[in-house]
Amino acid sequence: MSQINRKPVHIAMFSGGAGSAYVAYQMVQTHGKENSKLFFTNTLWEDDDNYRFMEEIAEYIGIEVTEVVDGRTPEEVFYDYKFLGNSRLAKCSEELKVRQTLVYMEELRDKENLEPILYFGIAPHEKHRRSNEELIKEESILITPESRDENIRKAAGIRSFYEHFPLEAIETRFPLIETHRKDIDAKGIIENEWGIKLPRMYTVAIEKAEKENNELAKLLVENNVYGFSHANCGGRCVRGGLQHYATLYALWPDQYKEQEEMETRFNEYFKKDKFVTILKKNGTSYSLRQFREEMEREGIEKYLFSKDETIPCVCSFS
């Protein structure tokens, strides 16, 4: 059936991100609760506080969360494909997020005669640090793979995927890039105007510094790092780089060790001749055990503030 005959349904891709929460609110205000959905694909690795945040956002906006779950964890996906996810390729995102999204979108079309329009909470990367002259030039932002901005390039990739991969193209919208011409402090609006506490993954450094007197957490806060850059997979995102995992070890060492043990289990199970790893250093494989031992031996500080070169997967923008 042609999409011309289907009723549009506006769907915010949501798994606990502040940007996507703000976009979802604006989407509902524009198109109405009856024409909107909050869509969550659960990886089963999510931090518990993400569920609290999503429930409170859904209540504030006035629509329920539509949750879809594959049933596997990222680790189980790695075993199924005999491939350990890493910063270059993450089958977990493809299987647990993207594939489940495509299946649900086709069900909306086939079973409910609805035409999905997807909304993502991607914003231009560190836009607030640019000069006024640069911002003036961006009065009309085009989502293009040639953009200087890594987040806009990521948006272009998402748009291209949903235009070409599904049975029929699915429209994608990025309001924080295409609609809003000024920086939107989504986190500030959510906390200060809506009265909803952010997921603890965004603020765990502050909490550790204040409640546990954690020295590394204090150091992070002093340098304006309050937690993780996104709220997905409980900090265990395989697309993270050295900075991400240094932050994980500094704030949640138990989760770091879970990931280290997973990496070891995978190699032992498949009897790998060459140890496969999540991380790379200087272009070569670098195990989480090696990284932990180096941080313990030489200090963690030099990695906490060195920006990762990895590009986050689509999970980061929901």
N, C-alpha and C positions, 0 to 999 in steps of 0.2 A: 504493500500500500504506500502511496506517495506521502511524504511528510507534510504536504500541503493540507491533507485531510486530517492530520493529527493535531490535537490540542497541545500547545507548548506547556512544558513543565520546567521550572527553573530550579536547578539543583546545585547547592553549595557543597563542594568537596570539603569534608570536615573530619578532623581527627584530633582536635585539640589546639590548633594553631590560632594565635590571636588575630592575625591578618584575615584568615578565612572566617573567623567568628564575626568580625566587623563586616566583611563582605556579605555574609549570610544575613545579617541584620538589615543592611541596605537593600539587599535583594528582596527580602520579605516586605519591606516598606514600599518598594516600588511595584511589586507584582502581586502582593497579597498572599496571605497564609495558604489559601486554598489552591494556589498555583505554585507552591514552593515546597522544597524538601531539603532537609539536612542529611547528607549521605556520608556514612562512616564505614570504611572497610577495616575490620579489626584484624591485626596481625597476631594477636594473643601475646605480644610482648609489651603492650602498652603499660605505662606507669599507671598505678591505681588512681592517682589524682586527676589524670586525664578524663576518666569517666565522670568524676564529680564535676569538673569544669564543663564538659559537654552537656551534662544534664542541666546545669544552671543556665548555660547559654540557651539551650532549647526552651527552657521555661521562660526566660526573659523575652526571647523572640516570639514564642507562642506556637511553635510547632515541634513535634517529636523528632527524635533522631531515628532515621532509617538505617539500621545496621545490617551489614552483610559480612559473613565470615566464611572463609574457605575451610577452616578447621585445622589447618596445619600451622605450625610456627615457622618462622624463617629457617630455623635449624633443620626442620623436617623437609623443607623445600630444598635445602642444600644437599641433603642425603638423596632425595628423589632424583636430583639432576647430577649427582656425583660431582658437584661444583660448589666450592666455598665462595659465598658472596664477598665482594671486596669493593674498593673505591672506584673501580673501573666498570664493574658489572654486578648488578644486584638482582638476581632472579627472584628474590623475596618480594621486592616491589612489583615486579612484573606479574608474578603469580597471585600474590595476596591482595594487591591493590588494583592494578590495571585490568587484569583478566576479570576479576570479580565485578569491576565497574562496567566493563563491556557487556558481560552477561546480563547484568541488571538493566542496562540501558535498552538492550534488545527485548527484554521482558516487558519493559514499559511500552515499547512500540507495539509488540505483538499482542500482549494480553490486555493492555489498557488504552491502546490507541493514543498514546502520549508521545510527543516529540521532545526529547531531553535537550536542555541547554545547560552546559556545565559552567560553574563559576569557581575560580581559583583565587586564593589570597596572596598571590605573588605581587610584591612591590619592587620598584627599582632599587637596586642594591646600594645601600648607604647613600641614598639621595641627599640626605640632610648635610652631608659633608661637602657637597659640590658648591661651586661659586654661583652667585646670582646670574652671571653671564651664561653659565652652562644651563641653568634651569630655564632661562628665557628661551634658549634654543630648543628646549624640549617641550615647548608649549603644546605641541601636537606629537605625542609619542607613537611611533609605529613599532609594532612587535615584529622584529626581524632577526634572522640568525646572524646578521652582520653588525648588530648593535654592539657598542662598547661595553654595555652593561650585561654581566653574566646572568642576572635574573631574567632580563628581557630575552636573552638568547634561549634560556630554559623555557620561557613561556612560548617562544616561537616553536621549539621542539614539541611541546605538548600540543599546541594548536595543529601542527603538521600531522602529528600522530592521529589525532581524532578526526582529521579531515580525510585521511587516507586508509587507516587500518580497519575501522568498523565496516560492516556491510554497507551502511550508508554513512556519510559524513555526519559528525556530531559537532554542533556549534560550541565554541568555548569562549568565555569572556573573562577578562582580567581587569576588573574595575579599578584596582589600585594603580594600574599602569595607564589604562585607557581613559578613565573618567575623571579621576581626582588629580588636579593639577598641583596641589600642594601636598606636602608630607602629611600623612595621617598617623597620629600617635595612637594606633589601635590598642596597645597595651594600656596606655594611660586612660583612654576612654572607657575601656572595659572595667578597669579597677576603680577609677575615680568618679565616673559618671553612672556606670551601670551597677557599681557596687559588687562586682564579681571578682573574687581572688583568682589571679592567673594560675595556670598549672605550675606545680612546684618545680618542674624541670626548668622553667624560666627563672626561678628565684631561689633555687636550692643553695647557691653560694651565700646569699644573704642570710638564710635560715641557719646554715651551718656556722657562719661567722658569729651570729648573735646568740644562738642557743647552745652551741657546742664549743665555742671559742676556738674553732678550727683555724689554724694559722694560714693554711693554704687558701681556705675560703676567704679569709680576711684580705689576703694578697689579691685574689681575684676581684673582690669588691672594690678595693682601692684602685684597681685598674679598669673599673667600669664593666667588669664581666660578672653578671649576676647569676648565671646559670648556663644552660645549654642554648645553642642558637635555634633549635627547634625542639618540639615536645614529643617526638615520635620514638617508638620502640624502647622506651625506658632507658635511653642513653646507649643502647647496644647497636645502633645503626652501623651497618657494615660499610656505608659510604663515607663514614667519618675518617678523618686523617689523624696525624700525630697530635695536633692540638686537641681535637675532640677527645681522643682516648687519654691524653694527659689530664684533661678536665674530668673525665669519667673516673680516672684513678684517684685524682685529688679529692673528689667529692663523694663518689660512691664506689670505693674500692671493691666491695663485694660483687657489684655488677661487672666491674672490669674482670675480676677473676672468673666469673661465670663465662664471660666471653673467651677468656684465655683457655679455660678448660674445654669449651666447645671446639675451639680451633685444634687443640691437641686430640680430642676424641675423633674428630673428622679425619685427621691424618692417620691415626692408628687404625680406624675402622677400614679405610680404603687402602691401607698399607702403601702410602705414597712414597715413592723413591726420593722425591724432592719435597720437602715440607712446604705445603701451600699455606698462604697467609692472607689475612685481611689487609694488612698494611704493607706499604713499600717504603724503603728509605734509600735514597741515592739510587733509585731505579731498580733495586733488588728486593727480594722478599725479606720481610722483617716481622718476626713473630711477636705476638703480644707478650710472650714470656721474655723475649730479648728486650723488648721495649720497657717492660716493668723493671727488669734487672738493671737496665741502664739508668732509669729514673731513680731507682733506689741507690745506685752507686754514685751517680754524677749530679743528681738533683733534678727535680721536675720543672723548676721555674723556667728554664730556657725554652720549653715546649708549650707552656701555658699561653704565651702571647705571640706565637709565630703562626700567622694565618695559614690555615690549610688551603692547599691548592685544589682540593677535590671539589667537584660540583655535586651538590646534594640531589638526591633523587626526588621524584614527584611527591613522596610522602612529606617532605619538608614544607610544602606549600599548602597543606590541608590541616 
